Amino acid sequence: MRKKLHGLYAITDSQLMPENRFQQQLVEALEGGASIIQYRDKRSHAEKRLQQATLLHHLCQQYQALLIINDDIELCLAVHADGVHLGQDDTSINDARTQLGNQAIIGASCYNQYSLAEKAVHAGADYIAFGAVFPSPTKPDAVMAELTLIKKARKQLNIAVCAIGGITVDNAIQPIAAGADMIAVINSLFNQADIRKTAHNITKLFYDA
């Protein structure tokens, strides 16, 4: 499992990805090397979410990438996604596991709290996410998470670790060097003129570190 949970983790954003460019932007990210895509859209109606998630499922299969759905177990089941990502106030890891089964990937946001990471591991999560590791334009009010949390988790917890928040091509090497298995990006990928090149440059850092 851990081998799959590695590399560039791209998260969709309805404001940065208009419907007429949604597919092309995702193709560019996948061609650039994104190994995981999280579909995150809490604003659109159910029909649009189903259409986009279904399209994304086909693209991820084509490019051999993982598809994670943000906090929507029903949608995850409907499109046969690989798993879900849960926040502190979302469905519990135990409930998600019961509904999705043992093969599903379940990720958990731990913000800047190591205790949440320990609880997530105990509950059976497949990966944890710390952030924001840098100031984030997507979530300017997000709590800040020190890179030492990543180092501690890699040393003490047997689980894949994702870093998120304000990560760019220029600073991504820092959380990677701290031990992050995955780098989650939104604005610094889908708000770029050349998404494919940006994805490639971030992916390359994992092999240069």
N, C-alpha and C positions, 0 to 999 in steps of 0.2 A: 504493500500500500504506500509506504513512504517513498518508494521510487517514483510513483505517479504524482505524489504531492510535492512537486519540485519545479522551480522556475518562475516564469512570469505568470501572475494571476491577475487577469484583466477583469474589471468590474464595469458592467454597462451603466450608462447614465442617460436618462431620457432627454435631458436638456442638451447634452453634448452630442447626442446621436439621434437626429431627426429621422422620421420614418423613411424618408426617401434616400437616406444614406446609411441606415442601420446595417443592412447586410454587407455593403461594401466596406464599411469601417471594421466590421468583425472579420471579414475575409483578410483584410490587410493585417490586423492584429495576429491572426492565426498564421498567416504566411510569414510573419516576422518572427514567429516562435512562441507565441503565447501557448502555454500548456494547459491552462485552466481558465475557464470563463465563468464568471458568476453573473447570472441574470438578476438584476436588481431594478425593479420598477414598482413602486408602491402607489403611483398616482393614476396610472391608466386603468381603463375598464378591463374586465376579465377576458373579453374576447380578444382584445389586442394583445394582452399578456400571453394568452395561449398561442396566438399566431406567432408572435416573436420568439417565444420559448421553443416552439416546435421547429421553427426555422433554425434556431441556434443549436438545437439538438442535432439536426442533420449536418450542420457545418462542423460541429465538434466531432461527430463520427467521421466525417470526411478527412479532417485534419488530425485525427487521433488525439483529441484533447478532451479533458474532463469538463462536464457541464454541472455547475452547482447553482441551485436556485436559492435566492435570498428569502428566508422565512416564509415559505409557502409549500407546505407538504403536499397539498392537493395538486398544485401545479407540477411539482416534482414527479409525482406519480403519473400524472396525465401525459407528460412528455417523455417519460422514462429517463429522466436526468440521473446523473451519477450520485447526487446527494443534495444536501441543503446546508446553508450557513445560518446560524442562529445567534441572535443578540441576547443580552441579559434578560430582556423583557419579552422574549419570544417563546415559542413552544419549548418545553424542556427537552433536553437531550434524550432522556428516557422515553418520553412520549414519541419523539421523532423516530427513535430506534424501533419502537414497537410497531409503528405504522409503516416504516420504510424497509425494515429487515436488516439483517446483519451485513449484507453486501453494500449497503448505502454508505456514502461518505458523509460524515457529519462534522461540520466545523463550528467553532464557538468563538465569539468575540470575548476577549478578556480585558480589553481596554488597557489600563495600567495596573491591573490587580493580579498579582501572582496567585492569590488565593482562589480566584476564579479559574485560573489555569489548572490548579490542583483538583478542583471540583470537576472540571470538564474531563480531565483524564480519568478520574474515578468513575464518572458517569458513562465513560466509553466513547468519548469524542475521538475523531481520527486526526484532527488538527486543531490548533489554537491560534488565535490572531491577537497580536499586541499592537496598539496604536492609539493616538497618532504618534509615530516616531519622529515626525517633523511637522511644523505648522502646515495645515491642510487647507487649500482653497475650497475643497468640496465641503469640509466640515470645519469652519474656522473656530468654532467653540469647542472642538473635541479636546478631551483631556490628553495630556502629553505622556508618552510612555518612554522611559529610558531604555537605551539599547542593552543595558545590563540585564533587563528582564529576559531578553532573548538568550543571552549567554547563560543565565541561570537555568532557564527552561531546558536548553539543549543539554546541560550538564546533569540535571536532576530528573527530568521527565522524559519518558520514552514516547515521544509524540512529535509529529511534524509541527513546525512553527512558521507562521506567516507574519510578516511585518506590513503595516499599512499606515498611510497618512503622510501626505506631502512628499512622497518618494518620487524622485526624478532620475533621469539618466546620470546626472552629476553626483547625486548623493546615495544612490542605490547600493553602492559598494559597501557603505558603512553597515547597514543591517545584514547584508550578505556575509561580511567579515565577522559579524557578531554571531553568526550561526543560523540566520533565517533560511529555511528551506524554500520559502516562497516570498515573492515581493508583489504585493497587491497595489495596483495603480488604476486610477480613473482619469483625472484631469491631465496628468502628464503623459497619457497615451492618447486618449480619444479627443483631446483638444490640440493635437499637434498637426502640422501641415503634412508630415510624412509619417503616418501611423506605422507602416510596415518597417521603416528604418528605425523608428523609436523602439518598437518591440524587439527588433533584432539587436539593437545596442544594449538594451537591458538584459536580454537573454544571454548575450555574450559574456556579461559580467559574471555569471555563475560559473563559467568555465575558465575565466581569467583569474578568479579570486584564489 
